[in-house]
Amino acid sequence: MKSDLDFLMHANQIDAILATGPGDHNPPMVYLTGGGSLTNADVLKLRGQAPVLFHSDIERDEAARTGLRTVNLASYPLGELMKAANGDFLGSMVLRYQRMFEEAGLSRGRVALYGRMEAGAALAIFSGLQKAMPGLSFVSELGSTVLMQAMATKDEAEVARIRRMGQITTQVVGRVADFLTSQRAKDGVLVQADGQLLTIGEVKKRINLWLAEAGAENPEGTIFAIGYDAAVPHSSGAASDLLRLGQTIIFDIFPCESGGGYFYDFTRTWCLGYAPDEALGLYEDVLHVFQTIKYELQVGAPTRQYMQLACQLFEERGHLTTCSNPQTQEGFVHGLGHGVGLNIHERPMFSQLASEAERLQPGLVMTVEPGLYYPKRQMGVRLEDTIWVRPDGQVETLAEYPLDFVLPIKN
């Protein structure tokens, strides 16, 4: 949680954090500021101190709404900086950061860099700043960063926002189900009232519209894939594909709050009209693993343990898994789940590669998403809920939704 940030900075020998870039669709900035319409800004947090937001003069009101202590960048006039840097723009940017840091009392130590900045600009600016302030060491963390460790567990306010996104998500999924079941079938495909064949692309347009109407967006896209595409886990689905009866449809939807806030992650698999026996068999196997894993989750257990359990359960039913064959492209071919928050994929990870330190703990919001994929049979099945490990250690699904496999279709 954010309250753990100073402890984590100390444990990882980080003296300060600098997050930069826009206030929207930029998880580190959203996490530290709460989000907002900031075109470009900087947040500097020294260990043991509250964050400070540096903002442009024209966005001073937006900056004030964050509740952070603010510094107007007009305090560092560009004209004066350019003059001091002999007309060199890069030099003026380096000089501005140098003055920001010095006035904050930061001249030595390790500074972790976060946020969004064009890679070339970041390299030039922070290389220049390193030369100007040799007492500082700039750190670009990978993997389990200080912020990612803090963001892994959520407080009540964060969970409430994710829960709300879950409600929006499942409402939209329900609208999609109602829309599909209201169509009629002709020659094995869905046909709209105007006689046009229904396509994946048309369904996705409606998903986007319904999300926007509810105050959400899906910057990462939506997976609505049928047949062969449903058998390739991250195939998003071809817009021109028709909605055919009896083929598995994987509907994986992962929208976020408008402006790039908290995400929700959710998957159901459907067959329209009827389910062939082979598809029903796959579905029952996935449902068995899905329900077993959710029942077995316990605080303190390593996440890797549940990946291994999922593999064991699938292998007992005759399916290949990445535990026994890491290169397999059929059967259970991906991790069991992941954390969810301001990023669609956060800590912890439920995979063979998860470290012993990645364990279930109160405050985690994460997915459970087992699946089976058989490209040659042109069918795939995945089920996914986003769950919260409550402070009392109990596990709660944040948005309930039926597990029906077959959607009835007219005619």
C-alpha positions as CSV (number, residue, x, y, z in Angstrom):
1,M,0.0,0.0,0.0
2,K,1.0,3.6,-0.4
3,S,1.6,3.7,3.4
4,D,4.3,1.2,2.9
5,L,6.3,3.3,0.4
6,D,8.8,4.7,2.8
7,F,9.6,1.3,4.3
8,L,10.0,-0.2,0.8
9,M,12.2,2.7,-0.2
10,H,14.4,2.0,2.8
11,A,14.5,-1.7,2.2
12,N,15.5,-1.2,-1.4
13,Q,18.0,1.6,-0.6
14,I,16.1,4.2,-2.6
15,D,16.4,7.7,-1.3
16,A,14.0,9.4,-3.7
17,I,11.4,8.7,-6.4
18,L,10.9,10.9,-9.4
19,A,7.8,10.2,-11.5
20,T,7.3,12.2,-14.7
21,G,4.8,12.7,-17.5
22,P,1.1,13.2,-18.0
23,G,-1.4,12.8,-15.1
24,D,-3.6,10.4,-17.1
25,H,-2.8,6.9,-18.4
26,N,0.5,7.0,-16.5
27,P,0.2,4.6,-13.5
28,P,3.1,6.0,-11.4
29,M,1.8,9.5,-11.7
30,V,-1.8,8.4,-11.1
31,Y,-0.7,6.5,-8.0
32,L,1.2,9.4,-6.5
33,T,-1.2,12.2,-7.5
34,G,-4.6,10.4,-7.6
35,G,-4.9,11.3,-11.3
36,G,-5.9,14.5,-13.1
37,S,-5.6,16.5,-16.3
38,L,-2.0,17.3,-16.1
39,T,-0.3,17.5,-19.5
40,N,3.2,17.0,-18.1
41,A,4.4,17.2,-14.6
42,D,6.9,15.8,-12.1
43,V,6.4,14.3,-8.7
44,L,9.4,14.1,-6.4
45,K,9.2,12.1,-3.2
46,L,12.1,11.9,-0.8
47,R,12.1,9.0,1.6
48,G,10.3,10.0,4.8
49,Q,8.7,13.1,3.2
50,A,5.4,13.8,1.4
51,P,5.5,13.9,-2.4
52,V,5.9,17.3,-4.1
53,L,4.2,18.0,-7.4
54,F,5.9,20.3,-9.9
55,H,3.5,21.6,-12.5
56,S,3.1,24.1,-15.3
57,D,1.6,27.5,-14.5
58,I,-1.5,26.9,-16.8
59,E,-2.3,23.7,-14.9
60,R,-2.0,25.1,-11.3
61,D,-5.7,24.5,-10.5
62,E,-5.5,20.9,-11.7
63,A,-2.3,20.5,-9.6
64,A,-4.0,21.9,-6.5
65,R,-6.8,19.4,-6.7
66,T,-4.4,16.5,-6.1
67,G,-4.0,17.7,-2.5
68,L,-0.2,17.5,-2.7
69,R,2.2,20.3,-2.0
70,T,2.8,22.0,-5.3
71,V,5.6,24.0,-6.9
72,N,4.8,26.1,-10.0
73,L,7.4,25.6,-12.7
74,A,7.1,29.3,-13.4
75,S,9.5,29.5,-10.4
76,Y,12.2,28.3,-12.9
77,P,11.7,30.7,-15.9
78,L,12.7,29.1,-19.1
79,G,14.3,32.2,-20.4
80,E,16.6,32.5,-17.5
81,L,17.5,28.8,-17.7
82,M,18.2,29.1,-21.4
83,K,20.5,32.0,-20.8
84,A,22.3,30.2,-18.0
85,A,22.7,27.2,-20.4
86,N,24.1,29.4,-23.2
87,G,21.0,28.8,-25.3
88,D,21.0,25.0,-25.1
89,F,17.5,23.6,-24.5
90,L,18.7,20.3,-23.1
91,G,21.0,22.2,-20.8
92,S,18.1,24.3,-19.6
93,M,16.1,21.1,-18.8
94,V,19.0,19.6,-16.9
95,L,19.5,22.9,-15.0
96,R,15.8,23.0,-14.0
97,Y,15.9,19.5,-12.6
98,Q,19.1,20.3,-10.7
99,R,17.5,23.3,-9.1
100,M,14.3,21.4,-8.3
101,F,16.4,18.7,-6.6
102,E,18.6,21.1,-4.7
103,E,15.7,23.1,-3.4
104,A,14.1,19.9,-2.2
105,G,17.3,19.0,-0.3
106,L,18.3,16.2,-2.6
107,S,21.9,16.2,-3.6
108,R,23.1,12.7,-2.8
109,G,21.6,9.2,-2.9
110,R,19.8,6.8,-5.2
111,V,16.8,8.1,-7.2
112,A,14.3,5.7,-8.8
113,L,12.8,7.0,-12.1
114,Y,9.2,6.3,-13.1
115,G,6.6,7.5,-15.5
116,R,6.3,8.4,-19.2
117,M,8.9,10.3,-21.2
118,E,10.2,9.8,-24.7
119,A,13.2,7.4,-24.3
120,G,15.7,9.6,-26.1
121,A,14.8,12.7,-24.1
122,A,15.0,10.7,-20.8
123,L,18.4,9.4,-21.7
124,A,19.7,12.8,-22.6
125,I,18.2,14.7,-19.6
126,F,19.2,12.2,-16.9
127,S,22.6,11.5,-18.3
128,G,23.2,15.3,-18.2
129,L,21.8,15.5,-14.7
130,Q,24.1,12.7,-13.6
131,K,27.1,14.8,-14.7
132,A,25.7,17.9,-13.1
133,M,25.0,16.1,-9.8
134,P,27.6,13.4,-9.4
135,G,26.3,12.6,-5.8
136,L,23.1,11.2,-7.3
137,S,22.7,7.8,-8.8
138,F,19.7,7.3,-11.1
139,V,18.0,3.9,-10.9
140,S,15.7,2.4,-13.5
141,E,14.2,-0.6,-11.7
142,L,12.9,-3.7,-13.6
143,G,10.4,-6.3,-12.4
144,S,9.4,-6.0,-8.7
145,T,10.1,-2.2,-8.4
146,V,9.5,-0.2,-5.2
147,L,6.3,1.2,-6.7
148,M,5.1,-2.2,-7.9
149,Q,5.7,-3.6,-4.4
150,A,3.7,-0.8,-2.9
151,M,0.9,-1.1,-5.5
152,A,0.5,-4.8,-5.0
153,T,-1.7,-4.4,-1.9
154,K,-4.6,-2.1,-2.1
155,D,-6.4,0.0,0.6
156,E,-10.1,0.2,1.0
157,A,-10.5,3.2,-1.3
158,E,-8.6,1.5,-4.1
159,V,-10.6,-1.7,-3.7
160,A,-13.8,0.3,-3.8
161,R,-12.7,1.8,-7.2
162,I,-11.8,-1.6,-8.6
163,R,-15.1,-3.0,-7.3
164,R,-16.9,-0.3,-9.1
165,M,-15.1,-1.1,-12.3
166,G,-16.1,-4.7,-11.8
167,Q,-19.7,-3.7,-11.6
168,I,-19.4,-1.7,-14.8
169,T,-17.6,-4.6,-16.5
170,T,-20.1,-7.2,-15.6
171,Q,-23.0,-4.9,-16.6
172,V,-21.4,-4.5,-20.0
173,V,-20.9,-8.3,-20.3
174,G,-24.5,-8.7,-19.5
175,R,-25.5,-6.3,-22.2
176,V,-23.4,-8.2,-24.7
177,A,-25.1,-11.5,-23.7
178,D,-28.5,-9.9,-24.0
179,F,-27.6,-8.5,-27.4
180,L,-26.4,-11.8,-28.7
181,T,-29.3,-13.8,-27.5
182,S,-31.7,-11.2,-29.0
183,Q,-30.5,-12.0,-32.5
184,R,-31.8,-14.8,-34.7
185,A,-29.8,-17.5,-36.3
186,K,-29.8,-18.3,-40.0
187,D,-27.7,-21.1,-41.6
188,G,-25.7,-21.4,-38.3
189,V,-24.7,-17.7,-38.0
190,L,-26.2,-14.7,-36.1
191,V,-28.2,-12.3,-38.3
192,Q,-29.2,-8.8,-37.1
193,A,-32.7,-7.4,-37.5
194,D,-31.7,-5.5,-40.7
195,G,-30.5,-8.8,-42.3
196,Q,-26.8,-8.1,-41.9
197,L,-24.6,-10.9,-40.6
198,L,-23.3,-10.1,-37.1
199,T,-19.5,-9.8,-36.9
200,I,-17.0,-9.7,-34.1
201,G,-16.2,-6.1,-35.1
202,E,-19.8,-5.0,-34.6
203,V,-19.9,-6.6,-31.1
204,K,-16.7,-4.8,-30.2
205,K,-18.1,-1.4,-31.3
206,R,-21.0,-1.9,-28.9
207,I,-18.7,-2.9,-26.1
208,N,-16.7,0.3,-26.5
209,L,-19.9,2.4,-26.6
210,W,-21.4,0.7,-23.5
211,L,-18.1,1.1,-21.6
212,A,-17.9,4.8,-22.5
213,E,-21.5,5.4,-21.4
214,A,-20.6,3.9,-18.0
215,G,-17.5,6.1,-17.6
216,A,-14.9,3.5,-18.5
217,E,-12.6,2.8,-21.4
218,N,-10.5,-0.1,-22.6
219,P,-7.1,1.2,-23.7
220,E,-5.7,-2.3,-23.9
221,G,-8.5,-3.5,-26.2
222,T,-10.9,-6.3,-25.7
223,I,-10.6,-10.0,-26.5
224,F,-13.7,-11.3,-28.2
225,A,-12.4,-14.3,-30.2
226,I,-14.2,-17.2,-31.8
227,G,-13.1,-20.6,-33.2
228,Y,-9.4,-20.8,-34.0
229,D,-8.8,-17.3,-32.5
230,A,-10.3,-18.5,-29.2
231,A,-7.6,-21.2,-29.2
232,V,-4.8,-18.7,-29.2
233,P,-4.8,-17.1,-25.7
234,H,-4.2,-13.4,-26.6
235,S,-5.7,-13.3,-30.1
236,S,-8.1,-10.4,-29.8
237,G,-10.5,-11.8,-32.5
238,A,-10.8,-10.8,-36.2
239,A,-13.3,-8.0,-36.8
240,S,-14.7,-9.7,-39.9
241,D,-15.4,-13.1,-38.2
242,L,-19.0,-14.1,-38.0
243,L,-20.8,-15.2,-34.8
244,R,-21.3,-18.9,-35.5
245,L,-23.3,-21.3,-33.4
246,G,-21.5,-24.0,-31.5
247,Q,-18.1,-22.4,-31.6
248,T,-16.3,-21.3,-28.4
249,I,-16.1,-17.6,-27.8
250,I,-13.6,-16.3,-25.3
251,F,-14.7,-12.9,-24.0
252,D,-11.8,-11.3,-22.0
253,I,-12.6,-7.7,-21.1
254,F,-10.2,-5.5,-19.0
255,P,-11.4,-1.9,-19.0
256,C,-10.3,0.9,-16.7
257,E,-11.6,4.0,-15.2
258,S,-11.8,6.8,-17.7
259,G,-8.5,8.7,-17.8
260,G,-6.4,5.7,-17.0
261,G,-7.4,4.7,-13.5
262,Y,-8.0,1.3,-11.9
263,F,-8.6,-1.7,-14.1
264,Y,-10.8,-4.8,-13.8
265,D,-10.1,-8.1,-15.5
266,F,-12.8,-10.6,-16.4
267,T,-13.3,-13.6,-18.8
268,R,-16.2,-15.8,-19.7
269,T,-16.4,-18.4,-22.5
270,W,-19.6,-18.9,-24.4
271,C,-21.1,-21.1,-27.1
272,L,-24.0,-19.7,-29.0
273,G,-27.1,-22.0,-29.3
274,Y,-25.4,-25.2,-28.3
275,A,-22.0,-26.7,-27.2
276,P,-20.5,-29.7,-28.9
277,D,-19.5,-32.5,-26.5
278,E,-15.8,-31.8,-27.0
279,A,-16.2,-28.1,-26.1
280,L,-18.4,-29.0,-23.1
281,G,-15.6,-31.4,-21.9
282,L,-13.0,-28.6,-22.1
283,Y,-15.3,-26.2,-20.3
284,E,-16.0,-28.6,-17.5
285,D,-12.3,-29.2,-17.0
286,V,-11.5,-25.5,-16.8
287,L,-14.5,-24.9,-14.5
288,H,-13.2,-27.7,-12.2
289,V,-9.7,-26.0,-12.0
290,F,-11.2,-22.5,-11.7
291,Q,-13.5,-23.4,-8.7
292,T,-10.8,-25.6,-7.0
293,I,-8.2,-22.9,-7.1
294,K,-10.5,-20.3,-5.7
295,Y,-11.5,-22.6,-2.9
296,E,-7.9,-23.4,-2.0
297,L,-6.5,-19.9,-1.8
298,Q,-5.1,-19.1,1.6
299,V,-3.1,-16.2,3.0
300,G,0.6,-16.9,3.4
301,A,0.8,-19.4,0.6
302,P,3.3,-18.8,-2.3
303,T,1.5,-18.0,-5.5
304,R,3.7,-20.5,-7.4
305,Q,1.9,-23.2,-5.4
306,Y,-1.4,-22.5,-7.1
307,M,0.1,-22.5,-10.5
308,Q,1.5,-26.0,-9.8
309,L,-1.8,-27.1,-8.4
310,A,-3.6,-25.9,-11.6
311,C,-1.1,-27.8,-13.7
312,Q,-1.6,-31.0,-11.6
313,L,-5.4,-30.8,-12.0
314,F,-5.2,-30.3,-15.7
315,E,-2.7,-33.1,-16.2
316,E,-4.9,-35.4,-14.2
317,R,-7.5,-34.8,-16.9
318,G,-5.1,-35.5,-19.7
319,H,-4.0,-32.0,-20.8
320,L,-0.5,-30.7,-21.4
321,T,0.7,-27.9,-19.3
322,T,3.7,-25.5,-19.1
323,C,4.7,-27.2,-15.9
324,S,5.5,-30.5,-17.7
325,N,6.3,-29.0,-21.1
326,P,7.2,-25.3,-21.0
327,Q,7.1,-25.1,-24.8
328,T,3.6,-26.5,-25.3
329,Q,1.2,-24.5,-27.5
330,E,-1.9,-26.5,-26.6
331,G,-3.5,-27.4,-23.3
332,F,-2.8,-25.0,-20.3
333,V,-0.2,-22.6,-21.9
334,H,-0.1,-19.5,-19.7
335,G,0.1,-18.4,-16.0
336,L,-2.7,-18.8,-13.6
337,G,-3.2,-15.2,-12.8
338,H,-1.7,-11.8,-11.9
339,G,-2.3,-8.7,-9.8
340,V,-4.6,-6.0,-11.0
341,G,-4.6,-2.3,-10.2
342,L,-3.5,0.9,-12.1
343,N,-1.8,-1.6,-14.5
344,I,-3.7,-4.5,-15.9
345,H,-0.8,-6.7,-14.9
346,E,0.7,-6.2,-11.5
347,R,2.3,-8.2,-8.7
348,P,1.9,-10.9,-7.7
349,M,2.3,-13.3,-10.6
350,F,0.9,-16.8,-10.5
351,S,3.5,-18.7,-12.6
352,Q,6.3,-21.2,-12.5
353,L,8.7,-18.3,-12.4
354,A,7.2,-16.5,-9.4
355,S,9.7,-16.1,-6.6
356,E,9.2,-17.6,-3.1
357,A,8.6,-14.1,-1.9
358,E,5.4,-13.7,-4.0
359,R,2.7,-14.9,-1.5
360,L,-1.0,-14.3,-0.9
361,Q,-1.4,-11.5,1.6
362,P,-4.2,-9.3,2.7
363,G,-4.9,-6.4,0.4
364,L,-4.0,-8.2,-2.9
365,V,-6.3,-7.8,-5.8
366,M,-5.6,-10.5,-8.4
367,T,-7.1,-12.7,-11.1
368,V,-7.6,-16.4,-11.3
369,E,-7.8,-17.4,-14.9
370,P,-7.1,-21.0,-15.9
371,G,-7.7,-22.0,-19.6
372,L,-7.3,-24.7,-22.2
373,Y,-6.4,-24.1,-25.9
374,Y,-6.5,-26.4,-28.8
375,P,-5.8,-24.6,-32.1
376,K,-6.1,-27.7,-34.3
377,R,-9.6,-28.3,-32.8
378,Q,-10.4,-24.6,-33.2
379,M,-11.6,-24.2,-29.6
380,G,-10.4,-22.6,-26.4
381,V,-11.9,-22.0,-23.0
382,R,-10.9,-19.6,-20.3
383,L,-12.7,-18.4,-17.1
384,E,-11.5,-15.5,-15.0
385,D,-12.6,-13.5,-12.0
386,T,-10.8,-10.7,-10.2
387,I,-10.7,-11.4,-6.4
388,W,-9.6,-9.5,-3.3
389,V,-7.8,-10.9,-0.3
390,R,-9.6,-9.0,2.5
391,P,-7.9,-7.8,5.7
392,D,-9.5,-10.8,7.5
393,G,-7.8,-13.2,5.1
394,Q,-11.0,-14.2,3.3
395,V,-11.1,-14.2,-0.5
396,E,-13.9,-12.3,-2.2
397,T,-14.8,-12.1,-5.9
398,L,-15.3,-8.4,-6.5
399,A,-18.0,-8.7,-9.2
400,E,-20.1,-11.9,-9.4
401,Y,-21.4,-13.1,-12.8
402,P,-23.0,-16.3,-14.0
403,L,-20.8,-19.1,-15.3
404,D,-23.3,-20.2,-18.1
405,F,-21.5,-21.7,-21.0
406,V,-24.3,-21.9,-23.6
407,L,-26.2,-18.8,-24.6
408,P,-29.7,-19.6,-26.1
409,I,-30.3,-18.3,-29.5
410,K,-33.6,-17.9,-31.4
411,N,-34.4,-20.4,-34.2
